[in-house]
């Protein structure tokens, strides 16, 4: 892992250790947020909640998450990555543990709001860190690494939470135990993270590679001040990133927030579906690395960065239509398989969307742009959650699956039209 050079300890391939911590933070982030979704069937019975009541819980999280992405993204660009992520991970870890004190719908909504506000910093912070630490031909892999944590966290959460619930005989310890994970992560982040230009444990060769990559892209930092919101919002490529995520993220959050309830609505017992429950989340994990790896492979072979990203976006936008056949499936494995195709394609699509701010903008503005797109995604998810709760109670999940297959095609078209060139001046 490390060697001694000139009296200091050098960590080989330090950027990938930083990437590993980003992956871990995303895993923990998703375990914390999925705890409620996994326990939802039990909590709905205990508190006599309807699907629309559960939608209010999801929306309380989403409102804070949507607003928090822009606020936290901007704050991270000003205060720096290390301190910003330390503060926000500590915040949402405490909020997750405090959920164990909830006594009804309103208190659950309050704690979910606090959780969403803290968790909002993860993706802008991770995008900023990747832009700071990775050259363009590795950036897709790095984004895939940290974004895959959402699928891993979503896959781990059901087994972990249900095990705690079964062992403790209560849902409250599950929130405490999962919340503690973030506090452990903070110790590792404090010890390891510094900017690459001043990191005491980076090798001279790795530092030179990172600095040279930024200069080659025209992203060498000439100012510590990020571009203004007005300047960024006035650019069409910013809107391409915002609209792309605003229309595709609701598909992912429909699956993460509602998949357990959907399976119950199809006649399955949640305790009997753990194997099937994992499949879409693991498929998403493979999708992250397919998108990041294949786009990096294309770039190494001479493709323009944006052309490589758009190729993945186009193919995977079409692939997300796989939810429509799931309407007609009646057994667990075909349902899980069709959801898996959609999550695989979504994850590859999302990896490209998360890479775009770092491809187009200098690192001093990456978290702001990523945060703006996260706010758009949050607003889109809030609207979709309201509609899903109403539609599931009044009709069924069938119209939801149709919409979740068609809307990503619109998102794909908007990205292709609005993002046409890379600029270096923001």
Beta strands, then each sheet from edge to edge (+ up, - down):
strand 1: 2-5
strand 2: 8-11
sheet 1: 1+ 2-
end
